Amino acid sequence: MTGYSYWDNTPPGSAAIAHPVLRKSAGGTGTWEDPVTIAVGHRLEQGRQSMDFPKGTRFYLSGLRKYAIVEDVCGDGPRPQDGPCHTGRDGRPWLDIYVDGSKSPRAASEECMRRLTRFHEIIQNPAPDYPTVAGALTETGCRVF
């Protein structure tokens, strides 16, 4: 898992997302009711986009104590399927969580992204009763458990 922020989103300095489900822009506090936006890899073939996980798929990220929901894609350019967001790492899928940072210095969101980049235990289609620490990742200190 990696992170992306308000500062390095596409376009930079925005919370724009490609596939809104619960909101019109990236966000979320990480609770079941308000999961954080997560981006997944995708393919472009003959002008059609195919996402690695369907929009609206929920995950629980135990290392962050956050729920997340697929509302965005990671990987740019004409062949995103050739990049790490789609190909993954060591046979595992790549997820890119929105760390926000819009109310923090860019350096704080960059530090948060460095801190959470690693392999995490992730549960797809989780139950709604796992423990959470609510709040935007950067703005709440980017706690990793």
C-alpha positions, 0 to 999 in steps of 0.5 A: 500500500502507498498513499497519495495526497491533496498535493500530488493528486491528479491534478495536483492541489486537488481532491478530484476522484475518477469514480465517486461513490460516497462523495464528490472528492477524495476524503473520509475519516476511516469509519465504516460510515465514512471510509477513506477514498482509495485508488486502485490500478486499472487498464486502458484497452481500446479507450475503455477503462477496467479497474482492478477492483470495482468502484465501491469495494470496501476494505479494512486496513488493520495497520491504519485502523481505517475502512476505505472505499474504492473511488479512484484509480492510480497510474497515469498515462496511456498504458497504466497497466504497465505501472506498479498500481496495476501490476502490484508487488510480489504478486500482491495488489497495490492500493493507494490510500488518500492521506489528504493533507489539504490543511497541512504543509505538503511535507507532512503529507509526504512524511505520512505517505512514506510512513504507511508505504509497506505491506499491510493486512487488508481485508476485502469486504469487511464486517462493519465492526473493526476498531477505527481511529477516525480522521484524515490520515495526515491531519491526525498524525498518520498513525500506523499500528 
